Amino acid sequence: MGRAAGEVIAIYPGSFDPFTNGHLDLIERSTHLFDKLIVAVLRNEEKRPLFSVEERQAMLREVLAGYPNVEVDAFDGLLVDFAARKGASVILRGIRAISDYEYELQMALMNRRLHPEIETVFLLASEAYSFISSRLVKEVAALGGNVSGLVPAVVEQRLKRKFQGA
Ligand code: PNS
């Protein structure tokens, strides 16, 4: 799937296990920066995800249905190869705190080495969401804590179903 001339396609890759309001904020802010944004879920069973790739894609599609230039997809193998196949010239990543920086720097430099034409673009997380992580959301939900406001409603319901059978 290529791109039309002059069109800037960005890939927003991640585990999204689960998708949070921090991810959503980043997507909302970037929709007007790119012609098309592909939110791409990593297929990696080694990470022992809480939600299957299909469940994560279904939640993303539901939440992102109102954004005409946002697509949901999944990938395995190298991110840069997937990006190239999709005609993307940008990899989008969010940075919350300085602690994210080292990991992101390593990935961005490795990806640049593998595929110099693809640029990684970083957006800073909004203050209101900078403390949210999928890992903590899962932990809080698993222990019966309230995650409303941290994740979209559909994700909150699915977390409840997973942990409380509600
Ligand atoms: O949400 P995450 O778990 O921080 O996302 C990590 C992700 C999916 C961006 C990263 O693990 C990835 O790109 N994996 C694909 C394999 C790959 O390309 N590895 C080399 C990256 S330097």
Backbone and ligand atoms as CSV (ligand in chain L), in Angstrom:
chain,resi,resn,atom,element,x,y,z
A,1,MET,N,N,0.856,-1.203,0.000
A,1,MET,CA,C,0.000,0.000,0.000
A,1,MET,C,C,0.891,1.251,0.000
A,2,GLY,N,N,0.949,1.964,-1.095
A,2,GLY,CA,C,1.829,3.123,-1.185
A,2,GLY,C,C,1.149,4.392,-0.724
A,3,ARG,N,N,1.799,5.513,-1.013
A,3,ARG,CA,C,1.181,6.782,-0.629
A,3,ARG,C,C,1.061,7.697,-1.827
A,4,ALA,N,N,0.067,8.578,-1.761
A,4,ALA,CA,C,-0.100,9.523,-2.843
A,4,ALA,C,C,1.034,10.548,-2.746
A,5,ALA,N,N,1.367,11.163,-3.899
A,5,ALA,CA,C,2.477,12.115,-3.914
A,5,ALA,C,C,2.251,13.213,-2.879
A,6,GLY,N,N,3.285,13.507,-2.091
A,6,GLY,CA,C,3.200,14.596,-1.130
A,6,GLY,C,C,2.495,14.251,0.158
A,7,GLU,N,N,1.945,13.042,0.228
A,7,GLU,CA,C,1.182,12.658,1.415
A,7,GLU,C,C,2.146,12.183,2.516
A,8,VAL,N,N,1.951,12.685,3.722
A,8,VAL,CA,C,2.818,12.240,4.823
A,8,VAL,C,C,2.046,11.253,5.697
A,9,ILE,N,N,2.569,10.023,5.698
A,9,ILE,CA,C,1.941,8.965,6.495
A,9,ILE,C,C,2.822,8.697,7.706
A,10,ALA,N,N,2.200,8.657,8.878
A,10,ALA,CA,C,2.945,8.361,10.103
A,10,ALA,C,C,2.422,7.073,10.720
A,11,ILE,N,N,3.346,6.330,11.326
A,11,ILE,CA,C,2.968,5.114,12.052
A,11,ILE,C,C,3.110,5.411,13.534
A,12,TYR,N,N,2.092,5.100,14.299
A,12,TYR,CA,C,2.186,5.226,15.757
A,12,TYR,C,C,2.170,3.798,16.315
A,13,PRO,N,N,3.362,3.247,16.582
A,13,PRO,CA,C,3.432,1.842,16.998
A,13,PRO,C,C,3.407,1.702,18.519
A,14,GLY,N,N,2.973,0.541,18.971
A,14,GLY,CA,C,3.029,0.304,20.413
A,14,GLY,C,C,2.388,-1.006,20.772
A,15,SER,N,N,2.449,-1.314,22.069
A,15,SER,CA,C,1.801,-2.517,22.573
A,15,SER,C,C,0.316,-2.231,22.835
A,16,PHE,N,N,0.017,-1.039,23.298
A,16,PHE,CA,C,-1.369,-0.617,23.578
A,16,PHE,C,C,-2.118,-1.677,24.403
A,17,ASP,N,N,-1.456,-2.147,25.447
A,17,ASP,CA,C,-2.027,-3.221,26.270
A,17,ASP,C,C,-2.234,-2.746,27.709
A,18,PRO,N,N,-3.259,-1.930,27.980
A,18,PRO,CA,C,-4.264,-1.457,27.038
A,18,PRO,C,C,-3.959,-0.031,26.564
A,19,PHE,N,N,-4.794,0.399,25.619
A,19,PHE,CA,C,-4.806,1.765,25.086
A,19,PHE,C,C,-5.254,2.711,26.212
A,20,THR,N,N,-4.524,3.817,26.408
A,20,THR,CA,C,-4.866,4.746,27.501
A,20,THR,C,C,-5.267,6.113,26.947
A,21,ASN,N,N,-5.719,6.969,27.849
A,21,ASN,CA,C,-6.054,8.336,27.432
A,21,ASN,C,C,-4.798,9.119,27.051
A,22,GLY,N,N,-3.639,8.658,27.523
A,22,GLY,CA,C,-2.372,9.268,27.103
A,22,GLY,C,C,-2.126,9.001,25.624
A,23,HIS,N,N,-2.349,7.751,25.209
A,23,HIS,CA,C,-2.218,7.418,23.779
A,23,HIS,C,C,-3.225,8.240,22.960
A,24,LEU,N,N,-4.454,8.288,23.462
A,24,LEU,CA,C,-5.520,8.996,22.725
A,24,LEU,C,C,-5.181,10.473,22.548
A,25,ASP,N,N,-4.659,11.085,23.606
A,25,ASP,CA,C,-4.279,12.497,23.546
A,25,ASP,C,C,-3.230,12.720,22.456
A,26,LEU,N,N,-2.254,11.811,22.409
A,26,LEU,CA,C,-1.190,11.945,21.411
A,26,LEU,C,C,-1.758,11.820,19.987
A,27,ILE,N,N,-2.664,10.871,19.835
A,27,ILE,CA,C,-3.274,10.663,18.512
A,27,ILE,C,C,-4.073,11.899,18.103
A,28,GLU,N,N,-4.890,12.394,19.041
A,28,GLU,CA,C,-5.706,13.583,18.735
A,28,GLU,C,C,-4.831,14.748,18.304
A,29,ARG,N,N,-3.737,14.943,19.029
A,29,ARG,CA,C,-2.866,16.088,18.720
A,29,ARG,C,C,-2.099,15.903,17.423
A,30,SER,N,N,-1.933,14.644,16.994
A,30,SER,CA,C,-1.115,14.448,15.796
A,30,SER,C,C,-1.939,14.279,14.524
A,31,THR,N,N,-3.260,14.149,14.662
A,31,THR,CA,C,-4.050,13.904,13.448
A,31,THR,C,C,-3.913,15.038,12.434
A,32,HIS,N,N,-3.758,16.272,12.921
A,32,HIS,CA,C,-3.633,17.379,11.959
A,32,HIS,C,C,-2.185,17.606,11.498
A,33,LEU,N,N,-1.253,16.828,12.044
A,33,LEU,CA,C,0.155,16.986,11.629
A,33,LEU,C,C,0.483,16.116,10.410
A,34,PHE,N,N,-0.299,15.039,10.248
A,34,PHE,CA,C,-0.003,14.087,9.174
A,34,PHE,C,C,-1.246,13.861,8.322
A,35,ASP,N,N,-1.034,13.450,7.074
A,35,ASP,CA,C,-2.192,13.166,6.225
A,35,ASP,C,C,-2.890,11.894,6.684
A,36,LYS,N,N,-2.063,10.924,7.102
A,36,LYS,CA,C,-2.650,9.674,7.588
A,36,LYS,C,C,-1.825,9.171,8.770
A,37,LEU,N,N,-2.522,8.664,9.770
A,37,LEU,CA,C,-1.838,8.104,10.937
A,37,LEU,C,C,-2.280,6.649,11.063
A,38,ILE,N,N,-1.291,5.744,11.080
A,38,ILE,CA,C,-1.606,4.327,11.240
A,38,ILE,C,C,-1.197,3.913,12.655
A,39,VAL,N,N,-2.174,3.588,13.462
A,39,VAL,CA,C,-1.894,3.117,14.820
A,39,VAL,C,C,-1.642,1.621,14.705
A,40,ALA,N,N,-0.428,1.185,15.029
A,40,ALA,CA,C,-0.019,-0.186,14.736
A,40,ALA,C,C,0.301,-0.953,16.019
A,41,VAL,N,N,-0.452,-2.024,16.234
A,41,VAL,CA,C,-0.285,-2.846,17.439
A,41,VAL,C,C,0.780,-3.905,17.175
A,42,LEU,N,N,1.748,-3.985,18.072
A,42,LEU,CA,C,2.804,-4.993,17.933
A,42,LEU,C,C,2.242,-6.380,18.273
A,43,ARG,N,N,2.467,-7.340,17.356
A,43,ARG,CA,C,2.110,-8.739,17.651
A,43,ARG,C,C,3.298,-9.364,18.352
A,44,ASN,N,N,3.225,-9.488,19.652
A,44,ASN,CA,C,4.346,-10.082,20.383
A,44,ASN,C,C,3.826,-10.836,21.594
A,45,GLU,N,N,3.610,-12.123,21.373
A,45,GLU,CA,C,3.036,-12.942,22.448
A,45,GLU,C,C,4.027,-13.143,23.594
A,46,GLU,N,N,5.330,-12.919,23.313
A,46,GLU,CA,C,6.338,-13.065,24.375
A,46,GLU,C,C,6.077,-12.100,25.519
A,47,LYS,N,N,5.462,-10.969,25.203
A,47,LYS,CA,C,5.181,-9.967,26.239
A,47,LYS,C,C,4.018,-10.388,27.130
A,48,ARG,N,N,3.428,-11.568,26.870
A,48,ARG,CA,C,2.282,-12.078,27.619
A,48,ARG,C,C,1.233,-10.982,27.850
A,49,PRO,N,N,0.643,-10.526,26.756
A,49,PRO,CA,C,-0.303,-9.406,26.871
A,49,PRO,C,C,-1.582,-9.782,27.614
A,50,LEU,N,N,-2.197,-8.778,28.216
A,50,LEU,CA,C,-3.490,-8.982,28.875
A,50,LEU,C,C,-4.575,-9.169,27.815
A,51,PHE,N,N,-4.534,-8.320,26.793
A,51,PHE,CA,C,-5.527,-8.383,25.709
A,51,PHE,C,C,-4.865,-8.925,24.442
A,52,SER,N,N,-5.599,-9.752,23.698
A,52,SER,CA,C,-5.064,-10.260,22.431
A,52,SER,C,C,-4.931,-9.091,21.444
A,53,VAL,N,N,-4.176,-9.321,20.391
A,53,VAL,CA,C,-4.015,-8.275,19.372
A,53,VAL,C,C,-5.384,-7.902,18.803
A,54,GLU,N,N,-6.230,-8.913,18.614
A,54,GLU,CA,C,-7.562,-8.659,18.043
A,54,GLU,C,C,-8.397,-7.805,19.004
A,55,GLU,N,N,-8.323,-8.105,20.292
A,55,GLU,CA,C,-9.073,-7.301,21.275
A,55,GLU,C,C,-8.562,-5.861,21.287
A,56,ARG,N,N,-7.242,-5.723,21.235
A,56,ARG,CA,C,-6.674,-4.362,21.259
A,56,ARG,C,C,-7.057,-3.582,20.010
A,57,GLN,N,N,-7.032,-4.281,18.866
A,57,GLN,CA,C,-7.426,-3.594,17.630
A,57,GLN,C,C,-8.901,-3.194,17.672
A,58,ALA,N,N,-9.736,-4.067,18.222
A,58,ALA,CA,C,-11.177,-3.765,18.290
A,58,ALA,C,C,-11.419,-2.534,19.175
A,59,MET,N,N,-10.719,-2.471,20.304
A,59,MET,CA,C,-10.897,-1.306,21.195
A,59,MET,C,C,-10.413,-0.030,20.512
A,60,LEU,N,N,-9.254,-0.124,19.858
A,60,LEU,CA,C,-8.704,1.053,19.162
A,60,LEU,C,C,-9.676,1.526,18.080
A,61,ARG,N,N,-10.216,0.557,17.320
A,61,ARG,CA,C,-11.128,0.929,16.218
A,61,ARG,C,C,-12.365,1.626,16.765
A,62,GLU,N,N,-12.857,1.133,17.891
A,62,GLU,CA,C,-14.060,1.735,18.478
A,62,GLU,C,C,-13.769,3.172,18.917
A,63,VAL,N,N,-12.661,3.342,19.611
A,63,VAL,CA,C,-12.334,4.674,20.145
A,63,VAL,C,C,-11.975,5.654,19.029
A,64,LEU,N,N,-11.340,5.126,17.977
A,64,LEU,CA,C,-10.811,6.026,16.942
A,64,LEU,C,C,-11.728,6.148,15.723
A,65,ALA,N,N,-12.940,5.615,15.841
A,65,ALA,CA,C,-13.873,5.600,14.697
A,65,ALA,C,C,-14.147,7.002,14.152
A,66,GLY,N,N,-14.086,8.006,14.993
A,66,GLY,CA,C,-14.427,9.365,14.559
A,66,GLY,C,C,-13.285,10.115,13.885
A,67,TYR,N,N,-12.156,9.482,13.712
A,67,TYR,CA,C,-11.005,10.157,13.100
A,67,TYR,C,C,-10.788,9.599,11.694
A,68,PRO,N,N,-11.208,10.367,10.662
A,68,PRO,CA,C,-11.169,9.819,9.305
A,68,PRO,C,C,-9.766,9.497,8.795
A,69,ASN,N,N,-8.749,10.181,9.300
A,69,ASN,CA,C,-7.401,9.895,8.760
A,69,ASN,C,C,-6.572,8.990,9.683
A,70,VAL,N,N,-7.270,8.292,10.591
A,70,VAL,CA,C,-6.562,7.348,11.465
A,70,VAL,C,C,-7.000,5.928,11.126
A,71,GLU,N,N,-5.994,5.062,10.961
A,71,GLU,CA,C,-6.238,3.649,10.634
A,71,GLU,C,C,-5.655,2.799,11.747
A,72,VAL,N,N,-6.221,1.629,11.974
A,72,VAL,CA,C,-5.671,0.713,12.983
A,72,VAL,C,C,-5.153,-0.526,12.255
A,73,ASP,N,N,-3.969,-0.960,12.637
A,73,ASP,CA,C,-3.361,-2.125,11.982
A,73,ASP,C,C,-2.548,-2.882,13.028
A,74,ALA,N,N,-1.937,-3.976,12.623
A,74,ALA,CA,C,-1.056,-4.730,13.514
A,74,ALA,C,C,0.157,-5.144,12.712
A,75,PHE,N,N,1.263,-5.376,13.415
A,75,PHE,CA,C,2.473,-5.766,12.689
A,75,PHE,C,C,3.321,-6.709,13.519
A,76,ASP,N,N,4.139,-7.492,12.787
A,76,ASP,CA,C,5.210,-8.203,13.473
A,76,ASP,C,C,6.474,-7.987,12.651
A,77,GLY,N,N,7.588,-8.455,13.138
A,77,GLY,CA,C,8.850,-8.174,12.452
A,77,GLY,C,C,9.309,-6.764,12.773
A,78,LEU,N,N,10.190,-6.267,11.929
A,78,LEU,CA,C,10.758,-4.941,12.197
A,78,LEU,C,C,9.753,-3.828,11.898
A,79,LEU,N,N,9.707,-2.880,12.822
A,79,LEU,CA,C,8.812,-1.735,12.649
A,79,LEU,C,C,9.135,-0.966,11.366
A,80,VAL,N,N,10.433,-0.754,11.099
A,80,VAL,CA,C,10.786,0.042,9.905
A,80,VAL,C,C,10.353,-0.656,8.609
A,81,ASP,N,N,10.373,-2.002,8.620
A,81,ASP,CA,C,9.932,-2.725,7.417
A,81,ASP,C,C,8.432,-2.536,7.214
A,82,PHE,N,N,7.703,-2.605,8.323
A,82,PHE,CA,C,6.254,-2.379,8.250
A,82,PHE,C,C,5.984,-0.945,7.762
A,83,ALA,N,N,6.714,0.013,8.338
A,83,ALA,CA,C,6.524,1.423,7.959
A,83,ALA,C,C,6.786,1.597,6.462
A,84,ALA,N,N,7.857,0.986,5.979
A,84,ALA,CA,C,8.201,1.119,4.556
A,84,ALA,C,C,7.104,0.504,3.684
A,85,ARG,N,N,6.603,-0.665,4.117
A,85,ARG,CA,C,5.523,-1.315,3.340
A,85,ARG,C,C,4.290,-0.426,3.253
A,86,LYS,N,N,4.054,0.348,4.314
A,86,LYS,CA,C,2.869,1.207,4.364
A,86,LYS,C,C,3.107,2.566,3.710
A,87,GLY,N,N,4.315,2.801,3.233
A,87,GLY,CA,C,4.629,4.086,2.617
A,87,GLY,C,C,4.772,5.205,3.644
A,88,ALA,N,N,5.061,4.843,4.887
A,88,ALA,CA,C,5.180,5.858,5.943
A,88,ALA,C,C,6.583,6.448,5.980
A,89,SER,N,N,6.649,7.742,6.222
A,89,SER,CA,C,7.967,8.387,6.336
A,89,SER,C,C,8.241,8.816,7.772
A,90,VAL,N,N,7.263,8.608,8.644
A,90,VAL,CA,C,7.401,9.053,10.046
A,90,VAL,C,C,6.968,7.944,10.991
A,91,ILE,N,N,7.765,7.780,12.067
A,91,ILE,CA,C,7.347,6.947,13.201
A,91,ILE,C,C,7.062,7.927,14.326
A,92,LEU,N,N,5.881,7.835,14.884
A,92,LEU,CA,C,5.490,8.756,15.956
A,92,LEU,C,C,5.613,8.052,17.298
A,93,ARG,N,N,6.249,8.713,18.261
A,93,ARG,CA,C,6.325,8.164,19.615
A,93,ARG,C,C,6.073,9.291,20.610
A,94,GLY,N,N,5.555,8.936,21.756
A,94,GLY,CA,C,5.306,9.915,22.815
A,94,GLY,C,C,6.371,9.787,23.888
A,95,ILE,N,N,6.697,10.913,24.509
A,95,ILE,CA,C,7.641,10.904,25.629
A,95,ILE,C,C,6.940,11.539,26.825
A,96,ARG,N,N,6.920,10.805,27.924
A,96,ARG,CA,C,6.282,11.334,29.133
A,96,ARG,C,C,7.312,12.031,30.016
A,97,ALA,N,N,8.294,11.280,30.450
A,97,ALA,CA,C,9.283,11.835,31.381
A,97,ALA,C,C,10.665,11.499,30.854
A,98,ILE,N,N,11.670,12.023,31.522
A,98,ILE,CA,C,13.053,11.789,31.095
A,98,ILE,C,C,13.363,10.294,31.084
A,99,SER,N,N,12.673,9.543,31.939
A,99,SER,CA,C,12.907,8.084,32.013
A,99,SER,C,C,12.538,7.374,30.707
A,100,ASP,N,N,11.662,7.953,29.914
A,100,ASP,CA,C,11.320,7.359,28.610
A,100,ASP,C,C,12.428,7.586,27.583
A,101,TYR,N,N,13.225,8.619,27.833
A,101,TYR,CA,C,14.119,9.125,26.790
A,101,TYR,C,C,15.148,8.110,26.315
A,102,GLU,N,N,15.775,7.411,27.283
A,102,GLU,CA,C,16.881,6.526,26.930
A,102,GLU,C,C,16.433,5.407,25.978
A,103,TYR,N,N,15.335,4.770,26.349
A,103,TYR,CA,C,14.761,3.695,25.538
A,103,TYR,C,C,14.364,4.221,24.157
A,104,GLU,N,N,13.729,5.384,24.162
A,104,GLU,CA,C,13.261,5.958,22.894
A,104,GLU,C,C,14.433,6.353,22.000
A,105,LEU,N,N,15.477,6.887,22.630
A,105,LEU,CA,C,16.662,7.289,21.872
A,105,LEU,C,C,17.285,6.061,21.202
A,106,GLN,N,N,17.432,4.979,21.958
A,106,GLN,CA,C,18.023,3.753,21.405
A,106,GLN,C,C,17.199,3.242,20.228
A,107,MET,N,N,15.881,3.201,20.423
A,107,MET,CA,C,15.023,2.692,19.341
A,107,MET,C,C,15.103,3.595,18.116
A,108,ALA,N,N,15.044,4.903,18.346
A,108,ALA,CA,C,15.036,5.838,17.208
A,108,ALA,C,C,16.350,5.738,16.429
A,109,LEU,N,N,17.467,5.613,17.152
A,109,LEU,CA,C,18.752,5.546,16.459
A,109,LEU,C,C,18.907,4.217,15.712
A,110,MET,N,N,18.425,3.141,16.340
A,110,MET,CA,C,18.492,1.836,15.667
A,110,MET,C,C,17.606,1.861,14.419
A,111,ASN,N,N,16.415,2.407,14.575
A,111,ASN,CA,C,15.507,2.465,13.423
A,111,ASN,C,C,16.092,3.334,12.304
A,112,ARG,N,N,16.774,4.407,12.711
A,112,ARG,CA,C,17.384,5.280,11.697
A,112,ARG,C,C,18.504,4.540,10.957
A,113,ARG,N,N,19.267,3.743,11.728
A,113,ARG,CA,C,20.345,2.968,11.105
A,113,ARG,C,C,19.767,1.958,10.110
A,114,LEU,N,N,18.664,1.343,10.504
A,114,LEU,CA,C,18.040,0.335,9.652
A,114,LEU,C,C,17.383,0.957,8.425
A,115,HIS,N,N,16.835,2.156,8.624
A,115,HIS,CA,C,16.053,2.784,7.550
A,115,HIS,C,C,16.158,4.305,7.656
A,116,PRO,N,N,17.264,4.873,7.116
A,116,PRO,CA,C,17.541,6.302,7.336
A,116,PRO,C,C,16.464,7.250,6.812
A,117,GLU,N,N,15.650,6.800,5.856
A,117,GLU,CA,C,14.651,7.746,5.290
A,117,GLU,C,C,13.459,7.936,6.213
A,118,ILE,N,N,13.310,7.059,7.191
A,118,ILE,CA,C,12.150,7.184,8.082
A,118,ILE,C,C,12.562,7.940,9.346
A,119,GLU,N,N,11.885,9.036,9.605
A,119,GLU,CA,C,12.204,9.869,10.775
A,119,GLU,C,C,11.306,9.503,11.954
A,120,THR,N,N,11.898,9.454,13.143
A,120,THR,CA,C,11.064,9.315,14.345
A,120,THR,C,C,10.742,10.713,14.850
A,121,VAL,N,N,9.462,10.961,15.059
A,121,VAL,CA,C,9.005,12.255,15.571
A,121,VAL,C,C,8.433,12.022,16.971
A,122,PHE,N,N,8.889,12.831,17.926
A,122,PHE,CA,C,8.414,12.685,19.300
A,122,PHE,C,C,7.469,13.812,19.666
A,123,LEU,N,N,6.389,13.458,20.336
A,123,LEU,CA,C,5.521,14.474,20.929
A,123,LEU,C,C,5.587,14.295,22.433
A,124,LEU,N,N,5.599,15.397,23.155
A,124,LEU,CA,C,5.582,15.297,24.613
A,124,LEU,C,C,4.159,15.020,25.070
A,125,ALA,N,N,4.037,14.094,25.996
A,125,ALA,CA,C,2.712,13.814,26.563
A,125,ALA,C,C,2.189,15.064,27.258
A,126,SER,N,N,0.885,15.260,27.204
A,126,SER,CA,C,0.285,16.376,27.938
A,126,SER,C,C,0.485,16.120,29.435
A,127,GLU,N,N,0.660,17.215,30.166
A,127,GLU,CA,C,0.887,17.101,31.626
A,127,GLU,C,C,-0.126,16.194,32.304
A,128,ALA,N,N,-1.389,16.371,31.901
A,128,ALA,CA,C,-2.476,15.649,32.568
A,128,ALA,C,C,-2.343,14.142,32.430
A,129,TYR,N,N,-1.604,13.693,31.403
A,129,TYR,CA,C,-1.512,12.259,31.145
A,129,TYR,C,C,-0.107,11.702,31.357
A,130,SER,N,N,0.810,12.546,31.800
A,130,SER,CA,C,2.214,12.133,31.797
A,130,SER,C,C,2.529,11.047,32.831
A,131,PHE,N,N,1.613,10.783,33.736
A,131,PHE,CA,C,1.863,9.738,34.746
A,131,PHE,C,C,1.195,8.414,34.375
A,132,ILE,N,N,0.439,8.415,33.288
A,132,ILE,CA,C,-0.315,7.206,32.943
A,132,ILE,C,C,0.559,6.251,32.131
A,133,SER,N,N,0.569,4.994,32.540
A,133,SER,CA,C,1.213,3.967,31.718
A,133,SER,C,C,0.279,2.768,31.660
A,134,SER,N,N,0.395,2.003,30.565
A,134,SER,CA,C,-0.440,0.804,30.429
A,134,SER,C,C,-0.160,-0.155,31.582
A,135,ARG,N,N,1.101,-0.251,31.963
A,135,ARG,CA,C,1.488,-1.190,33.037
A,135,ARG,C,C,0.773,-0.825,34.354
A,136,LEU,N,N,0.788,0.459,34.703
A,136,LEU,CA,C,0.138,0.858,35.960
A,136,LEU,C,C,-1.378,0.731,35.884
A,137,VAL,N,N,-1.934,1.051,34.720
A,137,VAL,CA,C,-3.384,0.911,34.533
A,137,VAL,C,C,-3.789,-0.544,34.784
A,138,LYS,N,N,-3.005,-1.475,34.219
A,138,LYS,CA,C,-3.306,-2.905,34.407
A,138,LYS,C,C,-3.216,-3.284,35.873
A,139,GLU,N,N,-2.179,-2.782,36.531
A,139,GLU,CA,C,-1.976,-3.131,37.942
A,139,GLU,C,C,-3.129,-2.613,38.802
A,140,VAL,N,N,-3.494,-1.360,38.575
A,140,VAL,CA,C,-4.573,-0.758,39.366
A,140,VAL,C,C,-5.886,-1.498,39.110
A,141,ALA,N,N,-6.171,-1.760,37.823
A,141,ALA,CA,C,-7.423,-2.453,37.478
A,141,ALA,C,C,-7.437,-3.860,38.071
A,142,ALA,N,N,-6.293,-4.544,38.014
A,142,ALA,CA,C,-6.227,-5.922,38.536
A,142,ALA,C,C,-6.486,-5.945,40.040
A,143,LEU,N,N,-6.111,-4.868,40.713
A,143,LEU,CA,C,-6.277,-4.818,42.175
A,143,LEU,C,C,-7.591,-4.148,42.573
A,144,GLY,N,N,-8.443,-3.915,41.596
A,144,GLY,CA,C,-9.781,-3.392,41.885
A,144,GLY,C,C,-9.861,-1.880,42.002
A,145,GLY,N,N,-8.793,-1.171,41.603
A,145,GLY,CA,C,-8.808,0.304,41.673
A,145,GLY,C,C,-9.584,0.901,40.502
A,146,ASN,N,N,-9.891,2.189,40.659
A,146,ASN,CA,C,-10.693,2.898,39.665
A,146,ASN,C,C,-9.787,3.493,38.575
A,147,VAL,N,N,-10.006,3.093,37.336
A,147,VAL,CA,C,-9.176,3.628,36.246
A,147,VAL,C,C,-9.968,4.570,35.331
A,148,SER,N,N,-11.150,4.990,35.781
A,148,SER,CA,C,-11.925,5.881,34.907
A,148,SER,C,C,-11.182,7.213,34.793
A,149,GLY,N,N,-11.205,7.776,33.603
A,149,GLY,CA,C,-10.452,9.002,33.340
A,149,GLY,C,C,-9.028,8.713,32.857
A,150,LEU,N,N,-8.575,7.485,33.083
A,150,LEU,CA,C,-7.218,7.129,32.641
A,150,LEU,C,C,-7.238,6.408,31.300
A,151,VAL,N,N,-8.371,5.766,31.029
A,151,VAL,CA,C,-8.520,5.009,29.777
A,151,VAL,C,C,-9.899,5.336,29.186
A,152,PRO,N,N,-10.061,5.153,27.873
A,152,PRO,CA,C,-11.392,5.349,27.294
A,152,PRO,C,C,-12.403,4.383,27.928
A,153,ALA,N,N,-13.688,4.763,27.877
A,153,ALA,CA,C,-14.739,3.977,28.546
A,153,ALA,C,C,-14.754,2.517,28.086
A,154,VAL,N,N,-14.548,2.297,26.784
A,154,VAL,CA,C,-14.594,0.920,26.266
A,154,VAL,C,C,-13.472,0.075,26.879
A,155,VAL,N,N,-12.337,0.689,27.095
A,155,VAL,CA,C,-11.201,-0.028,27.707
A,155,VAL,C,C,-11.503,-0.308,29.178
A,156,GLU,N,N,-12.108,0.683,29.826
A,156,GLU,CA,C,-12.471,0.502,31.245
A,156,GLU,C,C,-13.429,-0.688,31.407
A,157,GLN,N,N,-14.414,-0.754,30.513
A,157,GLN,CA,C,-15.375,-1.873,30.576
A,157,GLN,C,C,-14.688,-3.219,30.352
A,158,ARG,N,N,-13.799,-3.246,29.365
A,158,ARG,CA,C,-13.098,-4.517,29.056
A,158,ARG,C,C,-12.187,-4.926,30.205
A,159,LEU,N,N,-11.575,-3.942,30.865
A,159,LEU,CA,C,-10.716,-4.262,32.019
A,159,LEU,C,C,-11.565,-4.852,33.139
A,160,LYS,N,N,-12.730,-4.255,33.352
A,160,LYS,CA,C,-13.638,-4.759,34.391
A,160,LYS,C,C,-14.029,-6.191,34.096
A,161,ARG,N,N,-14.339,-6.439,32.821
A,161,ARG,CA,C,-14.740,-7.791,32.418
A,161,ARG,C,C,-13.611,-8.787,32.669
A,162,LYS,N,N,-12.393,-8.376,32.343
A,162,LYS,CA,C,-11.236,-9.252,32.523
A,162,LYS,C,C,-11.026,-9.589,34.002
A,163,PHE,N,N,-11.071,-8.544,34.822
A,163,PHE,CA,C,-10.655,-8.745,36.209
A,163,PHE,C,C,-11.790,-9.041,37.170
A,164,GLN,N,N,-12.981,-8.571,36.844
A,164,GLN,CA,C,-14.082,-8.793,37.789
A,164,GLN,C,C,-15.161,-9.658,37.183
A,165,GLY,N,N,-14.990,-10.038,35.932
A,165,GLY,CA,C,-16.021,-10.814,35.258
A,165,GLY,C,C,-17.310,-10.033,35.136
A,166,ALA,N,N,-17.216,-8.679,35.232
A,166,ALA,CA,C,-18.433,-7.836,35.209
A,166,ALA,C,C,-18.948,-7.666,33.797
L,1,PNS,O1,O,4.329,0.424,23.507
L,1,PNS,P1,P,5.741,-0.101,23.486
L,1,PNS,O2,O,5.771,-1.507,24.035
L,1,PNS,O3,O,6.712,0.826,24.160
L,1,PNS,O4,O,6.165,-0.189,21.920
L,1,PNS,C1,C,7.399,-0.744,21.555
L,1,PNS,C2,C,7.499,-0.921,20.025
L,1,PNS,C3,C,6.324,-1.701,19.479
L,1,PNS,C4,C,7.549,0.434,19.360
L,1,PNS,C5,C,8.846,-1.669,19.736
L,1,PNS,O5,O,8.934,-2.799,20.570
L,1,PNS,C6,C,8.994,-2.130,18.292
L,1,PNS,O6,O,9.102,-1.322,17.397
L,1,PNS,N1,N,8.999,-3.455,18.071
L,1,PNS,C7,C,9.068,-4.053,16.755
L,1,PNS,C8,C,10.381,-4.800,16.525
L,1,PNS,C9,C,11.460,-3.851,16.070
L,1,PNS,O7,O,11.358,-3.166,15.080
L,1,PNS,N2,N,12.554,-3.811,16.848
L,1,PNS,C10,C,13.663,-2.926,16.660
L,1,PNS,C11,C,13.321,-1.556,17.222
L,1,PNS,S1,S,14.751,-0.650,17.487
